[in-house]
Amino acid sequence: MSFGLVAEAYERFRPGYPVELVDMVMTYAGRPVRAALEIGSGTGKATRLFARQGIAVTATEPDGAMLAELRKHVPADVKTVQASFEDLRPGERYDLVYAAAALHWTSAQRRWSRMAALLKPGGVFASCGGPIQLADPAVREAVRVARAPYLESDEIPSPDGTPPEHDMQWPGTELQRSEWFVDVQQSVIERRLTMSADDYVGHLATISAYLELPAAQQERVFSRIRRVLPKTVEIAADITVHLARRRASGTTSVTRAVLPTGIRR
């Protein structure tokens, strides 16, 4: 719930998603996707991508300020609901449920039974995300040294402890163990982007590790980082995509899911 404080910066400095992401999800689905539910939609970086494909998207997000920013940037027919993943109640099912750089904020307890409850049998779950890292090792090390007095790391560790060298990364590891999902796939969309130093620091200001620091410490660490950056930086922004299919048969004791009241267009 800290991101609402920087909603405009989040929209300005966080990279969006390429159309290859939608192509990958649609190819995997192998059938029409008419209705989709997004978990943790933020300012709508992924929302607009799927909505522009003619999919009826319902975007859920617990932070009201983030939803307010989202509504500035998505098609008018996107439905928005202020709710966390855990707040969704039994009701409608969707062809697709997806989360973009948001799934790690959901509770592990009953995560996959809840997800299955949101999907039609045979429906698709998709998750995507990945760290934004400086591509130049020397610049990356200089930033690490500048940051060190305040933060040992600004990355989010794997929620289930999967080591980075493992072939299958989280959440694919959990999906493989889940009774609700089959045909788990992992793919990577490689990206290299160039940012100005100021924009890169603006991006860091939307990262949870920095948002948790007291304001005075934030100012000092950003100042230290800015001093060691060149005018422009190349960043590695690879997107890891996980896809899985809701079992079409077998386990049947899934409660259907419904959204809280208060849907806004």
N, C-alpha and C positions, 0 to 999 in steps of 0.2 A: 504493500500500500504506500510505499515511499515514492513511487514513480510519478504520481499525480503532481507532486511539487515541481517536477521538471517536464511536464507534458509537452510544452512547446519545444523545448530543447530536444526532447526525445524524438519528436517528429522531424526536427530540422537536421539533427546530426546522426541519427541511426540510419544505416543503409536500408534500402528497401529490398524487395525480393525479385529475382528475374522471372520472366515468363516460363523459363525451363522448369521451374518448380511445378506450376500448374500442369504443364505438359506431362511431367513425370507422374503426377498423381492421377490424371485422367487416363493415361495409358495403362497404369496399374489397375485402375477400377474396371476397365474393360466393358463398361456399360454406362448409360447416361447417369450423370450426377445432377439432380435437379435441386436438391436442398442440402445445405451444409450448415454445421454448427461450429463456430470457432471458440476455442477455450483461451481466455486471456488475450483478447484482441489488441490491447494497448491502444495506439493511435491509428490502427488500421493499416499497417504496412502490408500485411498479407491479405487483409480483408478486401481491399480494393482490387487486388490481383484476381482473386476468385470471383468476386462479384462482377467484374468486367467480362467474365466468360459466360454470363447469363445464368449463373447459379444463384439461387435464392439463399443468401447468407444471413444467418442470425449470429451476431457478434456479441459474446458475453465477456464482461470485464468487471472486476470488483471495484475499480477506482473510478469515481464519477468524473474527475478532471480528465482522465485519459479518454473516457468515452466522449466527453465534450469536444476534445481535440479530434477524435476519430470522426465525429459527425461533420467536421469541416472538410473532410477529404474523401469520403466514400460516397458512392451513388445513393440517392435519396431513398431507394427501395430497400436498402440494407436495414434489417431490424436490429435494434440494440437492446441489451438487457444488462443492467447493473447487477451482477451476481458472480460469486466465485464458482468454480467447478463443483465444489462440495455442496453448494446451495441448490443446484438443479434438482428438481423433483420429478417423480414419475410422470410420463406423458408422451409427447411426440418422439418419433424416431427419424433419423436422418440417413441419407445416402453416404454422407461423409462427415466425419468429425475430425478437426485438425487443430493443432496448436503450433504457433510459430514463436520460438524462443520463450516459451511460457510454461511448458509442461513440468519443469523442475520446481515450479512454485506450487504444484498441486500436492495434496496429501497422499502418501503411499498407501494409506489404509483404504482398502477396497477400490483402489484406483481403476483397476481393469474391469471389475464387475460394473462399476459406475459407467465406465466408458462404453462397455457392451450394451448397457441399458439405453444409451443414446442412439445406437445404431440399428438399422434394419439388418436382419440376417443377410450375410454376404456383403454388408456395407464396409466402407474403408475407413481406417484410422490412419492419420498422417501426422508426423511430428517433424519439425525442421528447426535448425539452429546451429550455432557454432560460435566460437570466440572470434573477436576481431583482434588480430595480432599484427604487430609491426613486422614487416617482411625482412628488414635488414637486421641481422643478429647484433651488430654493433650498436645500432640505435636502440634495439630492444633491451640490451644489457644496460645502456646508459639510463634508460627510463626505469629499469628495475632498481638500480642504485639510487636514483633520485626519489623513488617511491618508498624505499625500504624503511626509513624511519617511521613511516605511518602505516604502511601495508606490506605484509610479506608477499601477498599475491592479490591480484584483482580478478582472478578467474573463479568460476563456480566449479567445485569438484563434482565428479560423477555421483549422482544421488545414491547409487547402489555400490559404489566403490570399485567399479570396473576400471582397471588400469588403462591408460591411453594407448598402450601398444596392443590391446586385445582386438581381435578381428571384428567382433560385434560389440558396439558401444551401447550404452544406455540411451534410450529406453528399449532398444531392441533386445537387450538381455532380459528385461522383465517380460516383454511380449513373448519371447520364446518359452518362458516358464508359465505363461498364463493359459488357463484352460479355455479362455474365451476367444483367443485369436490364433490364426494360422497364417502360413505363407508370409512370414516376417522377412522383409527385405531392407537392406541398408545401401544407400548410394550417396555419393558426394558430388556436389556441384562446385567446381573450383572457380574462385573469383580472386582477382587482384584489383584493388582500387587505389586511387591516389587522393589524398586529402591534404589540405593546408594544415600547418601545425596548429593553428587556432581551432580549426574544425575538429582535429583529432582530440584536442583537450576538451572541446565541447562534447564530443562523444564520451570521453571518460567521465564527464560530469553527469552522465545518465546511467552509469554503472552502479549497481547496488552497493558494491564494496566501498565506493567513495561516498555515496549518499548516506551511508551509516556513520561516517566520520562527523565530528563537530564542525560547524561552519568554518571556524578559524583554521582548523587543520586542513580542511578542503582547500582553502585559499593557498595555504603554504605548499601543499603537495602539488597542486596544479602549477604554481609558480616555478617550483623546482623542476617539474617535468618540462614545462614550456622552454626553460632555458637550455635544455640539452637536445632539443629537437631541431632538425633542419627546417627550412622554410616549408617544404612539402615532404610528406612521408608516403611510402607505399605500404599498404596493409594487405595482409592475407585474410580474406573474408569467406573462406570455404563454408558451404552450407551442407551439413549432414542431414540426410532425409531418411526417416524410418517409415515404412509402410507395413500395414498388416490388415488382415481381413477378418471381420467378425464371423465366427462359425455359423454356417447356414443351418446346421442341425446339431443334435446332441444335447448339450445342456440347455434347458428350457426355462429355468426358474429365474429369468431376468425380469426385474421390475422395469416397466416402461418409464421414460423420463419426460418431465414437463418443466417448462421454464416458469420462474416466478412471475407474478403479475407485474405490470409496469413496462411492457414492451413499448419502445419508442421507435418512430421512423425518422 
